[in-house]
Amino acid sequence: MRKSAAGFNRIAREVFAPIYPVIARRLLDWSGIQSGRCMDIGSGPGLLAIALAREAGRPCIALDADPAMALFARENAAESHVGSFIDPIVADVHRMPVASGSIALAVSRGSLFFWDDRSCAFAEIERLLSPGGVAYIGGSFGSAPLREQIFTEMRRRNPHWDEDIRRRSGSLPESLLLEDLEKSGVAQYCIRKEEAGWWVEIRKP
């Protein structure tokens, strides 16, 4: 597990690193959230959680099902001098050991393509949001130039990169996503699109 996690950590740090502060600022701005705990679901090595903690100036849970990822998240947070703000948790999105109503802002970039039951996961995410809390689930590359920069480098490293992206995105058309959200029973949701990706926005009444 740690070997594959190490490769993911290397790619995140060497290729994807520039997008996380951009995404963190955008989602904080969209949410309007000024206080409360943040959470990154499917956090991998924790770089988006670290960016959120820095931009928001408050604690962020980094949750991932892989124990090796939690170790990398802890190491990266310490290296980034925000170790006290990052709380790595090993758990599955379908059953998270987080108190109901305790999270002001939850984010998840790229992980929903790997969830076994999206409807269950959406409902679980709504459960942990505090009243007025917001979640953003989906994916973005930050901006069009950053997306092109990342695609150029990933094509160099992985000749099947474009094929992998098409397969992943093609497996989840918007119609199916909306169907899963309807099944979940989530009260308030919409899909927000931007130049380099899209997000499911869930707001807790």
Secondary structure, DSSP 8 states (H G I E B T S, - for coil): -HHHHHHHHHHIIIIITTHHHHHHHHHHHHH---SS-EEEET-TTSHHHHHHHHHHTS-EEEEES-HHHHHHHHHHHHHTT-GGGEEEEE-BTTB--S-TT-EEEEEEES-GGG-S-HHHHHHHHHHHEEEEEEEEEEEE-SSHHHHHHHHHHHHHH-TTHHHHHHHHHHTS-HHHHHHHHHHHT-SEEEEEEETTEEEEEEE--
